[in-house]
């Protein structure tokens, strides 16, 4: 690595540590004046539950081939947003745009989600967005039970690391997976659930709003309830 790039990286690592972050990876050995040697921690995919940060977790699972979707994906869609978010949105699986770009909710449904967040006076950087599956199913079909069984624990670990105050499931499939229920979306809406100690609510997937305007008002009502619940939990 050229010396100028090494110096730039060294400065970046020092800045992160001075902010109180735990630097957990380095591509090469380096000495940083006034600091202990940068700690290197690398977890295998089977050790993902030991990870202590989202960066840790991503590196542990980014090459996952535990189901056939690992062979057909373009990019693993890990998740995006604030690692300390109070609100976490969970969908079912990446689509074509997400698979291409490696980021969740970037297609038409994602653009609508951005507008919903803006109406809530939030940005994507204020929340965290993930999916049950991290790889796109062929032709955007629903996740198969074996795929969810393999991939869902990675989402559980993300939730554990982020510690959101409220989880909002976008759509029936994501909600049924997290709640382990066969209830319909209508039965799950207008209720609060406890997900391993975290408050959880269910609303329509943004894609449903694109198909039918009748879901827009109920979804907005849900978002208002979410904000009120968040304020209540912060007190």
N, C-alpha and C positions, 0 to 999 in steps of 0.2 A: 504494500500500500504506500503511495507517495506520502512524504513527510507532511505536506500541507493537509492532506485528508486525515492523517493520523492525529494531527494537532487539533483539527476541527472536532473529530470524534471524542478526543480526550476532554476538550472543553465542554462538550455536550454532556458527557458522563459526569463530570464534576458538577455541572449545573443541576443535573437530576438528583445527585446525592445531596447537594446543599439544600434542595427542596424537600428532603426527607424521604426520597424514594429509595427503594432497595434495587440496585442495579444487579440484574440476575444473569446477564449474558454478555459475553464478549467474543468477537470473532478472532481475537489474537491476544497474546499476553502484552500487557502494557503496565507501566508504572505511572501512577497519578500522584504528583507531589502533594504531601499533606494528607493523603488518604491511604487506607489499607488497600491491598490489591483487590481489584474488582472481583466479586464473587461470581463464580460460574456454576449455574445450576441447570441441568438438563434432565427432563423427565421423559420417559418413554410413554407411549400411548396407554400402556397398562398401568401407569403410575399417575394418571391425570388427576386423581382425587387428592394427590399430595401437592398439587400446584397452589401457589400463594398469590398469584396475580393472573390477570387475563392474558398478559404476554406469555407467561409460563404455560398457561393452558393452550393457547394457540400453537405454540411451538410443539407441544406434546401431541396434538391431534391433527396438525395441518396436512400430514401425509396419510391420513387414515384411509385404509382399504378394507375395513371390516365388513362392508357390504358391497354389493355390485355397483352402487351409485358412485363409489370412489373411482371406478374405472371409466364411467361415462361423463363425469363432471368436467367442466373447464376450470372452475375455481371452487375451492371450499369457501362457503359463505359463513364466516365465523360469527359475525355480529358487529354492531357499530354503535358508537355513542359515548356517553359519559360513564366511565367505569365506577363512578360513585352516584349513579342516578337514583333519584327517589322513585321514578316511574320506569317500569320496564314493559315494553310491548313484545308480545310473542305471537308470531304467525305460525303457519304450518310448515312451509318449505320454500326454498328459493324458486323463482321462475327463470325464464330465459335471460332477461336483462341482468338479474342478480348473478346468475351463473357466469355470465360474460364479464361482469365487472367485479365480482367477488364481494359485493356489499348488499345487505338486505334492503328490500323495499325501495328500489330505485326505478322501477317501471311506472306505469300509469297509476297503479294502486299506491305505490310509494309516493308519487307526486301528490296524490290526494291526501295521504297521511301527513305530508309536509304542510299542506294547507290547513288541515285540522289542527295540527300542532301550533301553527301560526295564529289561528283563531283562539287558541288556549294561551297565547302569549308565550309560547315555547318554541324552541328550535330543536333539530335533531341532536345537536350537541348537548342538550339539556337532559335528554332521556337516553335509554338504551333500547336497542331494537335487535331482536333475535328470532330464531325459528326453532321448531321442534327438530327438523332435519337441517343439516348443514350442506347438503348436496341436492341438486335439482333432480327430482324424479322425471323419468322420460315422459314427454308430452304433458308435463304438469299434472300428472295423475296424483291422487291422494297418496300420502305415505302408507306403505304397507306395514303391518304390525311388527315384522321382524326388523325393518329399517328403523322404526321409531324406538324399538326396544334397545337397539345398539346405540343410537345417536342421542336419545333423550338424556342419558346420564351426563353427557357433556353440557347440556343446557342446565341441568341441575347444578353442576359445578359453577357455571357462570352466575347463576342466581345466588349461590352461596358466596361467591366472591364479591358481587356487586352489592348485595344486601339492599335491594330496593324496598321502599315502604309499600308500594302497590305494584302488582303485576296486572296488566291488562291483556287478556287473551283476545286476539283478533280472529274471530270466526269459531265455528263449532269444532273443527278438527283439533285445533290447538288446545281448546278448553277441555275437550273430552280426554285428550292424552294426559294433560297435566292433572286433571281431577280424577282420572280413572273412572269415568262414568259414561253411560249411554244416554244421558239426558239430552234433549234437543236444545238448540240455541235459545229458543223461546223460554224454556224452563230454567236456563242458566242465567239469562239476563235479569236485571233488577234484583240481583242477590249478591251478597258478599260471601266469599269463601275463604277458608283458612288453608293456605298452601304451605305446610311445614313452618308455620309461624308467620308467614307473610300474607297480607290481605290481597285477595285476588278477585277480579271482576271479569266479566265476559261481555264483549260487544261484537258488532258485525265486522267482518273483514272489509277493508276498503274496496276490494274488488266487487263485493256485493253492492256497494253504493254506486259503483260505476254501471252496474247492470240495472239497478232500480232506484229511482229517486225516493221511494217510500221509506228506505232505510236511513236516509240522511238525518231526519229530525230525531229518530230514536238514538242514533249514534251520537249526535250532538248532546242530547240529554244525558247520555252515559258519560260523556267527557266532562260535563258539568258536575255530575255526581262524583266522578273520579277526583276532580280538583277539590271539591268540598271534603271528601274523605281524606285526602292528603293533608289538608289544613288541619283536620281533626287529629290525625295521627302525629302531626308535628307539635301539637300542644302538650 
